[in-house]
Amino acid sequence: MPITEFQCPRCGSEVKMGLPRGAMVKSVTAAEQPAADEERRKARSLVCRNDHEFYVLFEW
């Protein structure tokens, strides 16, 4: 599971997260959690060091 770095959409601080091999990131958002409406799509919640919650939507 490769580690990918994401930037918090609110403050720009970096957050690391493991993604399955071959995963494609669809969106990074601080709005409400996106719907993972397909079988191979998943949304994960992350929190940056400034306590901002945001979501990463990906599919594999």
N, C-alpha and C positions, 0 to 999 in steps of 0.2 A: 504494500500500500504506500505509494509515493506521498510525500509531504508537500503540500501546496501552501503558499502564503497568500493571504487575502488582506486587503486594506479595509478597515472599518469605514463605511460610507459616511459616518458622522464626523470622525476626527482624524482619519487617515492612519491610525496606528495599525501595525501589522499583527495578524493572528495566523497561526499555523494550524492546518487541519489535514488529516490523511484522507485521500480519495482513492477509490478502487482504481486499479489499472485500466486505462482506456476511458475513464470518465470524462465527460464534457460538461463544463460549468455553463449553465443556462442563464443564471442571474445571481447578483449579490444585492440585497436590498435591506434597508432598515425599516421599511413599511411592514405591514402585517405579513405573517408567514405565508409564502406562496403555496398553492395546492399542488401536491405531487399526484397529479391526476392520471398518470400512466404507470404501468407496472414497473418499468425500469427507471423511474424518476424518483428522486428523494430530496427532501428539504431538511437541512440541518441548521440548528440554532447555534450561533457562536456569540461569545461575549469578549470584547476587547479589554485591555487593561484599564480603560476609563469607564468600565461598566456599561458600555453601550451594547445592546443586543442587536444582532442582525442575522440574516438568513442567507444561506447558500443553497441554490437549487441546482442539482446536477442530474445527469442521466448516464448510464453505463450500459 
